[in-house]
Every structure is written in C-alpha cells, then in structure tokens.
C-alpha cells in the first residue's frame, strides 16, 4: 500500500487535495456545535483512498 500521492499526476493530486479539504471542513462544521466532550475532541486520524 502506498502512503503518498507522488506517483499520481498533478491533476489527480489537486483533486484529492480539494476533496480532502472538503471532508475536513465538513467534519469541523459537524463537530463545532457539539456539546458532549467526545464530540468536541473528535479528530480525523486517517483518510484512506480505496479503489482503482
């Protein structure tokens, strides 16, 4: 399993960076209004790209 994106063309790297940004912003918005401690302290540890 490769752990970096250096093998991909620049266009695909840019697309993945944009998608990652959307995911992270959406996650931050989802946990921002949380009142429970587990929700306020939520973190994303890994984003896995799966498929061909």
mmCIF file of the N, C-alpha and C atoms, coordinates in Angstrom:
data_MODEL
# 
_entry.id   MODEL 
# 
loop_
_atom_site.group_PDB 
_atom_site.id 
_atom_site.type_symbol 
_atom_site.label_atom_id 
_atom_site.label_alt_id 
_atom_site.label_comp_id 
_atom_site.label_asym_id 
_atom_site.label_entity_id 
_atom_site.label_seq_id 
_atom_site.pdbx_PDB_ins_code 
_atom_site.Cartn_x 
_atom_site.Cartn_y 
_atom_site.Cartn_z 
_atom_site.occupancy 
_atom_site.B_iso_or_equiv 
_atom_site.pdbx_formal_charge 
_atom_site.auth_seq_id 
_atom_site.auth_comp_id 
_atom_site.auth_asym_id 
_atom_site.auth_atom_id 
_atom_site.pdbx_PDB_model_num 
ATOM 1   N N  . UNK A 1 1  ? 0.838   -1.169 0.000   1.00 0.00 ? 1  UNK A N  1 
ATOM 2   C CA . UNK A 1 1  ? 0.000   0.000  0.000   1.00 0.00 ? 1  UNK A CA 1 
ATOM 3   C C  . UNK A 1 1  ? 0.890   1.241  0.000   1.00 0.00 ? 1  UNK A C  1 
ATOM 4   N N  . UNK A 1 2  ? 0.600   2.157  -0.900  1.00 0.00 ? 2  UNK A N  1 
ATOM 5   C CA . UNK A 1 2  ? 1.376   3.392  -0.966  1.00 0.00 ? 2  UNK A CA 1 
ATOM 6   C C  . UNK A 1 2  ? 0.823   4.394  0.033   1.00 0.00 ? 2  UNK A C  1 
ATOM 7   N N  . UNK A 1 3  ? 1.717   5.134  0.654   1.00 0.00 ? 3  UNK A N  1 
ATOM 8   C CA . UNK A 1 3  ? 1.275   6.089  1.673   1.00 0.00 ? 3  UNK A CA 1 
ATOM 9   C C  . UNK A 1 3  ? 1.431   7.539  1.221   1.00 0.00 ? 3  UNK A C  1 
ATOM 10  N N  . UNK A 1 4  ? 1.815   7.760  -0.024  1.00 0.00 ? 4  UNK A N  1 
ATOM 11  C CA . UNK A 1 4  ? 1.893   9.127  -0.520  1.00 0.00 ? 4  UNK A CA 1 
ATOM 12  C C  . UNK A 1 4  ? 1.268   9.187  -1.912  1.00 0.00 ? 4  UNK A C  1 
ATOM 13  N N  . UNK A 1 5  ? 1.147   10.374 -2.440  1.00 0.00 ? 5  UNK A N  1 
ATOM 14  C CA . UNK A 1 5  ? 0.475   10.563 -3.725  1.00 0.00 ? 5  UNK A CA 1 
ATOM 15  C C  . UNK A 1 5  ? 1.429   10.990 -4.825  1.00 0.00 ? 5  UNK A C  1 
ATOM 16  N N  . UNK A 1 6  ? 2.716   10.865 -4.587  1.00 0.00 ? 6  UNK A N  1 
ATOM 17  C CA . UNK A 1 6  ? 3.706   11.328 -5.551  1.00 0.00 ? 6  UNK A CA 1 
ATOM 18  C C  . UNK A 1 6  ? 3.629   10.590 -6.892  1.00 0.00 ? 6  UNK A C  1 
ATOM 19  N N  . UNK A 1 7  ? 3.094   9.398  -6.897  1.00 0.00 ? 7  UNK A N  1 
ATOM 20  C CA . UNK A 1 7  ? 3.020   8.616  -8.120  1.00 0.00 ? 7  UNK A CA 1 
ATOM 21  C C  . UNK A 1 7  ? 1.858   9.044  -9.028  1.00 0.00 ? 7  UNK A C  1 
ATOM 22  N N  . UNK A 1 8  ? 0.958   9.875  -8.510  1.00 0.00 ? 8  UNK A N  1 
ATOM 23  C CA . UNK A 1 8  ? -0.196  10.318 -9.288  1.00 0.00 ? 8  UNK A CA 1 
ATOM 24  C C  . UNK A 1 8  ? 0.127   11.579 -10.083 1.00 0.00 ? 8  UNK A C  1 
ATOM 25  N N  . UNK A 1 9  ? -0.577  11.776 -11.198 1.00 0.00 ? 9  UNK A N  1 
ATOM 26  C CA . UNK A 1 9  ? -0.408  13.021 -11.956 1.00 0.00 ? 9  UNK A CA 1 
ATOM 27  C C  . UNK A 1 9  ? -0.843  14.231 -11.123 1.00 0.00 ? 9  UNK A C  1 
ATOM 28  N N  . UNK A 1 10 ? -0.315  15.391 -11.464 1.00 0.00 ? 10 UNK A N  1 
ATOM 29  C CA . UNK A 1 10 ? -0.615  16.617 -10.705 1.00 0.00 ? 10 UNK A CA 1 
ATOM 30  C C  . UNK A 1 10 ? -2.114  16.891 -10.623 1.00 0.00 ? 10 UNK A C  1 
ATOM 31  N N  . UNK A 1 11 ? -2.836  16.654 -11.710 1.00 0.00 ? 11 UNK A N  1 
ATOM 32  C CA . UNK A 1 11 ? -4.275  16.927 -11.715 1.00 0.00 ? 11 UNK A CA 1 
ATOM 33  C C  . UNK A 1 11 ? -4.991  16.088 -10.659 1.00 0.00 ? 11 UNK A C  1 
ATOM 34  N N  . UNK A 1 12 ? -4.665  14.813 -10.579 1.00 0.00 ? 12 UNK A N  1 
ATOM 35  C CA . UNK A 1 12 ? -5.301  13.950 -9.587  1.00 0.00 ? 12 UNK A CA 1 
ATOM 36  C C  . UNK A 1 12 ? -4.878  14.328 -8.173  1.00 0.00 ? 12 UNK A C  1 
ATOM 37  N N  . UNK A 1 13 ? -3.642  14.733 -7.993  1.00 0.00 ? 13 UNK A N  1 
ATOM 38  C CA . UNK A 1 13 ? -3.198  15.187 -6.671  1.00 0.00 ? 13 UNK A CA 1 
ATOM 39  C C  . UNK A 1 13 ? -3.987  16.420 -6.245  1.00 0.00 ? 13 UNK A C  1 
ATOM 40  N N  . UNK A 1 14 ? -4.221  17.339 -7.184  1.00 0.00 ? 14 UNK A N  1 
ATOM 41  C CA . UNK A 1 14 ? -5.001  18.541 -6.880  1.00 0.00 ? 14 UNK A CA 1 
ATOM 42  C C  . UNK A 1 14 ? -6.441  18.194 -6.534  1.00 0.00 ? 14 UNK A C  1 
ATOM 43  N N  . UNK A 1 15 ? -7.032  17.255 -7.278  1.00 0.00 ? 15 UNK A N  1 
ATOM 44  C CA . UNK A 1 15 ? -8.404  16.835 -6.995  1.00 0.00 ? 15 UNK A CA 1 
ATOM 45  C C  . UNK A 1 15 ? -8.509  16.205 -5.611  1.00 0.00 ? 15 UNK A C  1 
ATOM 46  N N  . UNK A 1 16 ? -7.561  15.361 -5.270  1.00 0.00 ? 16 UNK A N  1 
ATOM 47  C CA . UNK A 1 16 ? -7.576  14.718 -3.959  1.00 0.00 ? 16 UNK A CA 1 
ATOM 48  C C  . UNK A 1 16 ? -7.366  15.729 -2.837  1.00 0.00 ? 16 UNK A C  1 
ATOM 49  N N  . UNK A 1 17 ? -6.534  16.725 -3.081  1.00 0.00 ? 17 UNK A N  1 
ATOM 50  C CA . UNK A 1 17 ? -6.331  17.777 -2.077  1.00 0.00 ? 17 UNK A CA 1 
ATOM 51  C C  . UNK A 1 17 ? -7.629  18.558 -1.861  1.00 0.00 ? 17 UNK A C  1 
ATOM 52  N N  . UNK A 1 18 ? -8.354  18.829 -2.938  1.00 0.00 ? 18 UNK A N  1 
ATOM 53  C CA . UNK A 1 18 ? -9.629  19.541 -2.821  1.00 0.00 ? 18 UNK A CA 1 
ATOM 54  C C  . UNK A 1 18 ? -10.657 18.703 -2.069  1.00 0.00 ? 18 UNK A C  1 
ATOM 55  N N  . UNK A 1 19 ? -10.736 17.429 -2.380  1.00 0.00 ? 19 UNK A N  1 
ATOM 56  C CA . UNK A 1 19 ? -11.679 16.535 -1.701  1.00 0.00 ? 19 UNK A CA 1 
ATOM 57  C C  . UNK A 1 19 ? -11.334 16.422 -0.223  1.00 0.00 ? 19 UNK A C  1 
ATOM 58  N N  . UNK A 1 20 ? -10.057 16.290 0.083   1.00 0.00 ? 20 UNK A N  1 
ATOM 59  C CA . UNK A 1 20 ? -9.623  16.219 1.476   1.00 0.00 ? 20 UNK A CA 1 
ATOM 60  C C  . UNK A 1 20 ? -10.010 17.488 2.228   1.00 0.00 ? 20 UNK A C  1 
ATOM 61  N N  . UNK A 1 21 ? -9.820  18.635 1.586   1.00 0.00 ? 21 UNK A N  1 
ATOM 62  C CA . UNK A 1 21 ? -10.205 19.902 2.209   1.00 0.00 ? 21 UNK A CA 1 
ATOM 63  C C  . UNK A 1 21 ? -11.690 19.956 2.506   1.00 0.00 ? 21 UNK A C  1 
ATOM 64  N N  . UNK A 1 22 ? -12.517 19.505 1.559   1.00 0.00 ? 22 UNK A N  1 
ATOM 65  C CA . UNK A 1 22 ? -13.972 19.483 1.774   1.00 0.00 ? 22 UNK A CA 1 
ATOM 66  C C  . UNK A 1 22 ? -14.338 18.567 2.932   1.00 0.00 ? 22 UNK A C  1 
ATOM 67  N N  . UNK A 1 23 ? -13.720 17.392 2.976   1.00 0.00 ? 23 UNK A N  1 
ATOM 68  C CA . UNK A 1 23 ? -14.003 16.459 4.070   1.00 0.00 ? 23 UNK A CA 1 
ATOM 69  C C  . UNK A 1 23 ? -13.634 17.049 5.425   1.00 0.00 ? 23 UNK A C  1 
ATOM 70  N N  . UNK A 1 24 ? -12.462 17.644 5.498   1.00 0.00 ? 24 UNK A N  1 
ATOM 71  C CA . UNK A 1 24 ? -12.007 18.199 6.780   1.00 0.00 ? 24 UNK A CA 1 
ATOM 72  C C  . UNK A 1 24 ? -12.870 19.377 7.222   1.00 0.00 ? 24 UNK A C  1 
ATOM 73  N N  . UNK A 1 25 ? -13.240 20.253 6.287   1.00 0.00 ? 25 UNK A N  1 
ATOM 74  C CA . UNK A 1 25 ? -14.111 21.383 6.639   1.00 0.00 ? 25 UNK A CA 1 
ATOM 75  C C  . UNK A 1 25 ? -15.493 20.902 7.075   1.00 0.00 ? 25 UNK A C  1 
ATOM 76  N N  . UNK A 1 26 ? -16.022 19.897 6.385   1.00 0.00 ? 26 UNK A N  1 
ATOM 77  C CA . UNK A 1 26 ? -17.315 19.345 6.772   1.00 0.00 ? 26 UNK A CA 1 
ATOM 78  C C  . UNK A 1 26 ? -17.272 18.698 8.142   1.00 0.00 ? 26 UNK A C  1 
ATOM 79  N N  . UNK A 1 27 ? -16.195 18.007 8.425   1.00 0.00 ? 27 UNK A N  1 
ATOM 80  C CA . UNK A 1 27 ? -16.033 17.382 9.738   1.00 0.00 ? 27 UNK A CA 1 
ATOM 81  C C  . UNK A 1 27 ? -15.951 18.446 10.832  1.00 0.00 ? 27 UNK A C  1 
ATOM 82  N N  . UNK A 1 28 ? -15.167 19.491 10.580  1.00 0.00 ? 28 UNK A N  1 
ATOM 83  C CA . UNK A 1 28 ? -15.045 20.573 11.569  1.00 0.00 ? 28 UNK A CA 1 
ATOM 84  C C  . UNK A 1 28 ? -16.393 21.226 11.830  1.00 0.00 ? 28 UNK A C  1 
ATOM 85  N N  . UNK A 1 29 ? -17.182 21.433 10.779  1.00 0.00 ? 29 UNK A N  1 
ATOM 86  C CA . UNK A 1 29 ? -18.504 22.028 10.943  1.00 0.00 ? 29 UNK A CA 1 
ATOM 87  C C  . UNK A 1 29 ? -19.429 21.103 11.726  1.00 0.00 ? 29 UNK A C  1 
ATOM 88  N N  . UNK A 1 30 ? -19.312 19.807 11.505  1.00 0.00 ? 30 UNK A N  1 
ATOM 89  C CA . UNK A 1 30 ? -20.170 18.844 12.182  1.00 0.00 ? 30 UNK A CA 1 
ATOM 90  C C  . UNK A 1 30 ? -19.878 18.757 13.677  1.00 0.00 ? 30 UNK A C  1 
ATOM 91  N N  . UNK A 1 31 ? -18.630 18.877 14.059  1.00 0.00 ? 31 UNK A N  1 
ATOM 92  C CA . UNK A 1 31 ? -18.291 18.743 15.479  1.00 0.00 ? 31 UNK A CA 1 
ATOM 93  C C  . UNK A 1 31 ? -18.246 20.087 16.196  1.00 0.00 ? 31 UNK A C  1 
ATOM 94  N N  . UNK A 1 32 ? -18.313 21.183 15.467  1.00 0.00 ? 32 UNK A N  1 
ATOM 95  C CA . UNK A 1 32 ? -18.187 22.506 16.084  1.00 0.00 ? 32 UNK A CA 1 
ATOM 96  C C  . UNK A 1 32 ? -19.314 22.798 17.073  1.00 0.00 ? 32 UNK A C  1 
ATOM 97  N N  . UNK A 1 33 ? -20.508 22.352 16.775  1.00 0.00 ? 33 UNK A N  1 
ATOM 98  C CA . UNK A 1 33 ? -21.637 22.650 17.647  1.00 0.00 ? 33 UNK A CA 1 
ATOM 99  C C  . UNK A 1 33 ? -21.875 21.602 18.702  1.00 0.00 ? 33 UNK A C  1 
ATOM 100 N N  . UNK A 1 34 ? -20.969 20.676 18.850  1.00 0.00 ? 34 UNK A N  1 
ATOM 101 C CA . UNK A 1 34 ? -21.159 19.592 19.805  1.00 0.00 ? 34 UNK A CA 1 
ATOM 102 C C  . UNK A 1 34 ? -21.092 20.052 21.248  1.00 0.00 ? 34 UNK A C  1 
ATOM 103 N N  . UNK A 1 35 ? -21.923 19.433 22.052  1.00 0.00 ? 35 UNK A N  1 
ATOM 104 C CA . UNK A 1 35 ? -21.915 19.753 23.476  1.00 0.00 ? 35 UNK A CA 1 
ATOM 105 C C  . UNK A 1 35 ? -21.265 18.654 24.313  1.00 0.00 ? 35 UNK A C  1 
ATOM 106 N N  . UNK A 1 36 ? -21.210 17.441 23.765  1.00 0.00 ? 36 UNK A N  1 
ATOM 107 C CA . UNK A 1 36 ? -20.601 16.346 24.503  1.00 0.00 ? 36 UNK A CA 1 
ATOM 108 C C  . UNK A 1 36 ? -19.080 16.417 24.346  1.00 0.00 ? 36 UNK A C  1 
ATOM 109 N N  . UNK A 1 37 ? -18.338 16.078 25.398  1.00 0.00 ? 37 UNK A N  1 
ATOM 110 C CA . UNK A 1 37 ? -16.871 16.128 25.332  1.00 0.00 ? 37 UNK A CA 1 
ATOM 111 C C  . UNK A 1 37 ? -16.289 15.249 24.233  1.00 0.00 ? 37 UNK A C  1 
ATOM 112 N N  . UNK A 1 38 ? -16.880 14.070 24.004  1.00 0.00 ? 38 UNK A N  1 
ATOM 113 C CA . UNK A 1 38 ? -16.345 13.189 22.965  1.00 0.00 ? 38 UNK A CA 1 
ATOM 114 C C  . UNK A 1 38 ? -16.489 13.806 21.584  1.00 0.00 ? 38 UNK A C  1 
ATOM 115 N N  . UNK A 1 39 ? -17.521 14.613 21.393  1.00 0.00 ? 39 UNK A N  1 
ATOM 116 C CA . UNK A 1 39 ? -17.708 15.243 20.091  1.00 0.00 ? 39 UNK A CA 1 
ATOM 117 C C  . UNK A 1 39 ? -16.769 16.434 19.925  1.00 0.00 ? 39 UNK A C  1 
ATOM 118 N N  . UNK A 1 40 ? -16.584 17.217 20.964  1.00 0.00 ? 40 UNK A N  1 
ATOM 119 C CA . UNK A 1 40 ? -15.690 18.376 20.883  1.00 0.00 ? 40 UNK A CA 1 
ATOM 120 C C  . UNK A 1 40 ? -14.246 17.954 20.642  1.00 0.00 ? 40 UNK A C  1 
ATOM 121 N N  . UNK A 1 41 ? -13.862 16.802 21.145  1.00 0.00 ? 41 UNK A N  1 
ATOM 122 C CA . UNK A 1 41 ? -12.493 16.334 20.995  1.00 0.00 ? 41 UNK A CA 1 
ATOM 123 C C  . UNK A 1 41 ? -12.289 15.396 19.815  1.00 0.00 ? 41 UNK A C  1 
ATOM 124 N N  . UNK A 1 42 ? -13.268 15.303 18.937  1.00 0.00 ? 42 UNK A N  1 
ATOM 125 C CA . UNK A 1 42 ? -13.180 14.377 17.807  1.00 0.00 ? 42 UNK A CA 1 
ATOM 126 C C  . UNK A 1 42 ? -12.066 14.793 16.846  1.00 0.00 ? 42 UNK A C  1 
ATOM 127 N N  . UNK A 1 43 ? -11.405 13.785 16.271  1.00 0.00 ? 43 UNK A N  1 
ATOM 128 C CA . UNK A 1 43 ? -10.301 14.029 15.334  1.00 0.00 ? 43 UNK A CA 1 
ATOM 129 C C  . UNK A 1 43 ? -10.364 13.029 14.196  1.00 0.00 ? 43 UNK A C  1 
ATOM 130 N N  . UNK A 1 44 ? -9.850  13.434 13.055  1.00 0.00 ? 44 UNK A N  1 
ATOM 131 C CA . UNK A 1 44 ? -9.666  12.519 11.939  1.00 0.00 ? 44 UNK A CA 1 
ATOM 132 C C  . UNK A 1 44 ? -8.201  12.110 11.954  1.00 0.00 ? 44 UNK A C  1 
ATOM 133 N N  . UNK A 1 45 ? -7.963  10.823 12.021  1.00 0.00 ? 45 UNK A N  1 
ATOM 134 C CA . UNK A 1 45 ? -6.592  10.330 12.055  1.00 0.00 ? 45 UNK A CA 1 
ATOM 135 C C  . UNK A 1 45 ? -6.074  9.919  10.682  1.00 0.00 ? 45 UNK A C  1 
ATOM 136 N N  . UNK A 1 46 ? -6.990  9.508  9.809   1.00 0.00 ? 46 UNK A N  1 
ATOM 137 C CA . UNK A 1 46 ? -6.542  8.994  8.527   1.00 0.00 ? 46 UNK A CA 1 
ATOM 138 C C  . UNK A 1 46 ? -7.679  9.065  7.527   1.00 0.00 ? 46 UNK A C  1 
ATOM 139 N N  . UNK A 1 47 ? -7.342  9.414  6.300   1.00 0.00 ? 47 UNK A N  1 
ATOM 140 C CA . UNK A 1 47 ? -8.271  9.342  5.180   1.00 0.00 ? 47 UNK A CA 1 
ATOM 141 C C  . UNK A 1 47 ? -7.676  8.341  4.203   1.00 0.00 ? 47 UNK A C  1 
ATOM 142 N N  . UNK A 1 48 ? -8.445  7.322  3.877   1.00 0.00 ? 48 UNK A N  1 
ATOM 143 C CA . UNK A 1 48 ? -7.942  6.257  3.016   1.00 0.00 ? 48 UNK A CA 1 
ATOM 144 C C  . UNK A 1 48 ? -8.630  6.340  1.661   1.00 0.00 ? 48 UNK A C  1 
ATOM 145 N N  . UNK A 1 49 ? -7.834  6.343  0.617   1.00 0.00 ? 49 UNK A N  1 
ATOM 146 C CA . UNK A 1 49 ? -8.337  6.277  -0.756  1.00 0.00 ? 49 UNK A CA 1 
ATOM 147 C C  . UNK A 1 49 ? -8.404  4.815  -1.134  1.00 0.00 ? 49 UNK A C  1 
ATOM 148 N N  . UNK A 1 50 ? -9.597  4.359  -1.475  1.00 0.00 ? 50 UNK A N  1 
ATOM 149 C CA . UNK A 1 50 ? -9.792  2.955  -1.808  1.00 0.00 ? 50 UNK A CA 1 
ATOM 150 C C  . UNK A 1 50 ? -10.385 2.844  -3.200  1.00 0.00 ? 50 UNK A C  1 
ATOM 151 N N  . UNK A 1 51 ? -9.825  2.018  -4.005  1.00 0.00 ? 51 UNK A N  1 
ATOM 152 C CA . UNK A 1 51 ? -10.361 1.781  -5.339  1.00 0.00 ? 51 UNK A CA 1 
ATOM 153 C C  . UNK A 1 51 ? -9.286  1.852  -6.396  1.00 0.00 ? 51 UNK A C  1 
ATOM 154 N N  . UNK A 1 52 ? -9.732  1.708  -7.615  1.00 0.00 ? 52 UNK A N  1 
ATOM 155 C CA . UNK A 1 52 ? -8.776  1.688  -8.718  1.00 0.00 ? 52 UNK A CA 1 
ATOM 156 C C  . UNK A 1 52 ? -8.604  3.067  -9.335  1.00 0.00 ? 52 UNK A C  1 
# 
